[in-house]
Amino acid sequence: MRIPDHIGVIPDGNRRWATSKGMTKEKGYDEGLDVGVELFKLCEKIGVKEITYYGFTTDNTKRPKEQRLAFTGACVNAVKKLSKENASLLVVGNTESPMFPEELMPYTTRQNFGNGGTKVNFLVNYGWKWDLNYLKNGDNTNKKIIDHIYSNDISRLDLIIRWGGRRRLSGFLPVQSIYADFYVVDEYWPDFKENHFYDAINWYNTQDVTLGG
């Protein structure tokens, strides 16, 4: 089986899940915490080397205060849960904004936990324009664009899995995503099941990787 080195995770559908259960929208975010760890362990089990979770974007901060506080708190708790695993953790996002949670500042430099076996990146208060803005300071003679963006410690993605049925990247790491295969799970993120992951991996194995060749 061909295992992707780097998987991107877009855990969408939390608000729609909460609404379907008769809850207010902000109640859906905490439901995705434990399944995030479960997904990490599945990746670890099959030998995925790197995982990037899409926490929240700079655009998400325009949502109502109750929702903003809920998804910010969920991201903080998710990173803390992952710090109990064998993970090399890095949080990437606009730390100069007041929307960036202070509790996650220590993770903006990569830290190893356990044996640090799997690289884990967590995008928090991330914006693609903010990320690419660093290109202005780059050397135009250098062909490695990734060296001149803020998220330069995140490698090229092989597979992106999005829960919640939406067929879009929503600004997710535009440079690293350029050749990634994109797999959509129609179920909401809080309804994560192990077979979602394995179905995505099996689908990935059917794809013809040409990289333009």
C-alpha positions in Angstrom: 0.0 0.0 0.0 1.2 3.5 -0.9 1.1 5.6 2.3 1.0 9.4 2.0 3.9 11.0 3.8 1.8 14.1 4.7 -2.0 14.3 5.3 -4.0 17.5 5.6 -7.2 17.4 7.7 -10.1 19.8 7.3 -12.4 18.9 10.1 -15.6 20.6 8.9 -19.3 20.3 9.8 -19.1 21.0 13.6 -21.8 23.6 13.5 -24.1 21.7 11.2 -23.6 18.6 13.4 -24.7 20.6 16.5 -27.7 22.0 14.7 -28.8 18.5 13.6 -28.7 17.5 17.3 -30.8 20.4 18.4 -27.9 22.2 19.9 -26.6 25.7 19.4 -23.9 26.0 16.8 -20.9 26.5 19.2 -21.6 23.2 21.0 -20.3 21.3 18.0 -16.6 22.2 18.4 -15.7 20.2 21.5 -17.2 17.1 19.9 -14.2 17.0 17.5 -11.5 16.8 20.1 -11.2 13.1 20.8 -11.7 12.1 17.2 -8.7 14.3 16.3 -6.6 12.2 18.6 -8.1 9.0 17.2 -7.1 10.2 13.7 -3.6 10.9 14.8 -3.3 7.4 16.2 -4.5 5.9 12.9 -1.9 7.9 11.0 0.8 6.9 13.4 -0.3 3.2 13.1 0.1 3.1 9.3 3.3 5.2 9.1 2.1 8.7 8.0 5.0 11.0 8.8 3.2 14.4 9.0 -0.3 15.6 9.7 -1.7 19.1 9.4 -5.0 20.0 11.1 -7.0 23.1 10.0 -8.0 24.7 13.3 -9.5 28.1 12.4 -8.9 30.8 9.9 -8.6 34.6 10.2 -12.0 34.7 8.3 -13.6 32.4 11.0 -12.9 35.1 13.6 -15.7 37.2 12.0 -18.3 34.7 13.4 -20.4 35.5 16.5 -18.5 35.7 19.7 -19.9 32.5 21.2 -18.7 30.5 18.2 -15.3 32.2 18.2 -14.7 31.5 21.8 -15.8 27.9 21.3 -13.5 27.1 18.4 -10.6 28.9 19.9 -11.0 26.9 23.1 -11.4 23.7 21.1 -8.1 24.4 19.3 -6.3 25.0 22.6 -7.6 21.8 24.0 -6.8 19.8 20.9 -3.2 20.9 20.9 -2.9 20.0 24.6 -4.4 16.5 23.9 -1.9 16.0 21.0 1.0 17.0 23.3 0.3 13.8 25.2 1.1 11.8 22.1 4.3 10.9 20.3 4.2 14.2 18.3 6.5 16.9 17.1 4.1 19.8 17.5 4.0 23.1 15.7 1.2 25.8 15.7 1.2 28.1 12.7 -0.9 31.3 12.5 -0.9 35.0 12.9 0.4 35.5 16.4 0.3 39.3 16.1 -3.4 39.3 16.0 -5.4 39.4 19.3 -7.4 36.5 18.0 -4.4 34.1 18.4 -4.8 32.3 21.8 -2.1 33.1 24.2 -2.1 29.6 25.6 -0.7 28.3 22.2 2.3 30.7 22.0 4.7 28.1 23.4 3.9 25.8 20.5 4.7 28.3 17.8 8.2 26.8 17.9 8.2 23.1 17.2 8.3 21.0 20.3 8.7 17.2 20.6 6.5 15.2 23.0 6.9 11.5 23.7 9.3 10.2 21.1 8.3 13.0 18.7 7.7 10.4 16.0 5.0 12.2 13.9 5.2 15.8 12.8 1.9 17.5 13.7 1.1 21.0 12.5 -2.0 22.9 13.7 -3.2 25.9 11.8 -4.6 28.5 14.3 -5.8 31.9 13.2 -4.3 31.1 9.8 -4.9 33.0 6.6 -3.5 32.2 3.2 -3.0 35.9 2.4 -1.1 36.4 5.6 1.0 33.3 4.9 1.9 34.4 1.3 2.5 38.0 2.3 6.0 36.9 3.5 6.9 36.3 -0.2 7.4 40.1 -0.4 10.5 39.7 1.6 11.9 36.8 -0.4 14.8 36.7 -2.8 13.2 36.7 -6.3 16.2 34.6 -7.6 15.3 31.8 -5.2 12.9 29.3 -6.9 11.9 27.7 -3.6 8.8 29.7 -2.8 8.2 27.6 0.3 11.3 29.1 1.8 9.7 32.5 1.8 6.3 31.9 3.3 5.5 31.8 7.0 4.4 28.1 7.0 7.8 27.1 5.6 8.3 24.3 8.2 5.3 22.5 6.8 6.1 20.2 3.9 4.2 19.5 0.6 0.9 17.7 1.2 0.1 14.3 -0.5 -3.5 13.9 0.6 -6.1 16.3 2.0 -9.2 14.8 3.7 -12.2 17.1 4.3 -15.1 16.1 6.4 -18.5 17.7 6.1 -19.2 17.4 2.4 -17.8 20.7 1.1 -15.7 20.5 -2.1 -13.3 23.3 -1.5 -9.9 24.0 0.1 -11.0 27.2 2.0 -7.5 28.7 1.9 -5.8 25.6 3.3 -2.0 25.9 2.7 -2.1 27.0 -1.0 1.6 26.4 -1.6 1.8 23.0 0.1 -1.5 21.8 -1.4 -0.6 22.4 -5.0 -0.3 18.7 -6.0 -2.3 17.1 -3.2 -5.1 14.6 -3.9 -8.3 15.8 -2.3 -10.8 13.4 -0.7 -14.2 14.4 0.7 -16.1 12.7 3.5 -19.8 13.7 3.5 -20.3 12.9 7.2 -19.6 15.7 9.7 -16.3 15.8 11.6 -17.8 14.9 15.0 -19.2 11.7 13.3 -15.7 10.6 12.4 -15.3 6.8 11.9 -12.2 4.8 11.4 -13.5 3.6 8.0 -13.5 7.3 6.8 -9.7 7.3 7.1 -9.1 3.9 5.6 -11.5 4.7 2.7 -9.5 7.8 2.0 -6.2 5.9 2.1 -7.6 3.2 -0.3 -8.9 5.9 -2.6 -5.4 7.6 -2.5 -3.9 4.3 -3.7 -6.0 4.4 -6.9 -4.7 7.8 -7.9 -2.2 8.2 -10.7 0.6 10.5 -9.4 2.1 12.3 -12.4 3.1 15.7 -10.9 2.5 17.1 -14.4 4.5 14.3 -16.1 
